[in-house]
Amino acid sequence: TRHAWRLLALAVSSWWVAGVIWDLLGRPALSVADPVALIFFPLILAGVLGLSEAPASRAAKLRFLLDSGVVVLSGAAAVWYFIVYPSRSLVARQPLESLINVVYPIGDLILLFAASIVVFRTSQSVNRRALGWVAIAILARFVDDVRMGYETVASSYRPGGATDLIWITCAWAFAVAACTQR
């Protein structure tokens, strides 16, 4: 599990480095921070998979797939409604920005799947309280990315607002998870 926690720490570090780069560049819609920020998603998934244990029985596997499917499809509905559908008018005017506006939500669906793994498939050898904080952090990040995507489409993002507060809360929850794991 030590390797899994290192992957989670690396994911959060990449997210923060991307945030610093984005802030130093003046928070543009597209920047060199995007590839650094996108590394977050596979690292979170790899870290969570390292903390999990495959269901033993066929029924448990089916239950996991159904439960996580419901969670991810619900998230996909939110992503479609708040980000993808409203941004369809941007595609002709700003194709690259539109692409990035869709790539992040796909990463967010990976986050929802990771949260499902934390909730439904975790190993008994891992501290359950720490995993609860990981799940809270992942879900907060999902909600915040959907909010940020919507604000981007609506051109209503304001630095220092609720979106930034949720990002800080997400980072705090990851830090609490790491401290609780000790």
N, C-alpha and C positions, 0 to 999 in steps of 0.2 A: 504493500500500500504506500510505502514511502515514495516510490517512483510515480504513482498516481498523484500524490499530493504535490510533487515537484512539477508535474505537467499542469496542474491547476494553478500553481504559483507562476509558472511561465506564461500561461494564458492571461492571467490578470496583469502581469508585467507588460506583455505585448499590448494589451488594451490601454494601459496607462501611458506607455511610450507613444502610442498612436495619438492619444489625447493631448499629450504635450506638443507633439509635432503639429497637430491640427490647430491647437491654440496659438502656437508661435506663428503659424502661417495666416492667422486672422480668421480661422474657422470657415474656409471656403467649402463650397458644395462638393468639390472633388479635389483631392490632394494626394501627395505621396504617403500620407498617413493611412489611406484606405487599405493598401495591401498589408500593412502592419496590423491594422485593426482586424482584418479578416482572418488572420492567423488565430485569433482568439477562439473561433468556433471549433475548428478541428482539435485544438489543444484541450478545450473543455470536454469535448466528447471523449477523447482518448483518456483523459484523467478520470472521468466518471466511469468509463468502462473498466479501468484498472481498479476501481473501488467496488465493482459489482461482481456478482456471482450469477452464473447462468441458472435459470430455473431447472430443477431436477426432473420434474415430471412433465409429460406431454400436456396435461391440463394446466399446469403452472405456466408453461410457455405460451399456450393459447390465451390464457387470462392476461399475461403480460402484453402480448401483441394487441389484444382487444383494448385493454386499458390505455396503453400508450397510443394506439391508433385514435382513440377518442380524443385524447389530449392534443395530439398533433393536428388532427383535422379541425378541432375547435380553434386552435391557434391559426391554422391556415385560413379559416373563415374570417378571423379578425384581420389578418394581414391583407387578405383580398379586399375587405370592406374599407379599411382605413388607409391602405397604402397603394396597392396595385391598381384597383379600379379608379380611384381619383387621379392617379398619376398618368393615366392613358393619354391625356391631352399634352403632357410634357414630351412624349416620345418624339414627335416630329421636330419640336423646337430644341430639345436638349437630350439627344439620344444617350450619350454617355452617362449623364446624371441620372437619367431614367433607369439605365442598366444597374447602376450602383444602388439606386433606390429599391431595386428588386433583389439584388444579391444579398443585402443585409437581412431582409426578411426571410430569405431561404436559410441563412445562418441562424436566424432566430428560431426557425422550426427545428433545426438541429438542436438548439438549446432546449426547446420543449421536450424533444425526445430524450435528451440528457437528464432533464428534470424527472422524466418518467422513470428512467433507470434508477435514479437516486431514490425515488419514492417506492418503486415497486420491486426492485431487484438487487438491493444492496446486501453485501456480505455481513454476516453477524460479527465478524472480527473488527469491523470499523465502527467507530464511535457514532451512534445514531444521532446524538445532538449535533455533532459537527456536520453530519450529512443533512440534517434539517436546515442548517444555516446555508449550506451549499445550494440546496433546493430553493431557499428563499432568494438567494443572490441570483440564481439563474432565472427564476421567474420574474424578479424585479428587472433584470436586464432585458428580458423579452418584452415586458410591458413598456419599458422605457424606449426600447428601439422602435416599437410600434408607434408610440407617441411621437418620437423624433421623426419617423417617416411621415406621419400625418402632418406634423408641423412643417416639414420640408415641402410637402406638396402644397400646403395651404399658405406657404411663406409666412408662417406665424411664429417661428422659433425665436425666442428671446433668451440670450445668455443670462444665467443666474436665476432662471425660472424653475418651475416644477420639474422639467425634464432633467436639468442639471442636478437638482436635489435627489431625484431617484437614482441617477448615476452614482452619486456619492453614497447613497444608502446601499446600493448594490456592492460597491467596493468595501464598505464597512461590513456587510454581511459575509463577504469572502474572508475578510480579516478575522472576524469572530470565529468563523468555521476553522480557520487555521489554528487559532489560539485554543479553541475547544478540543481540537484533535490531540493536542499534546498529552 
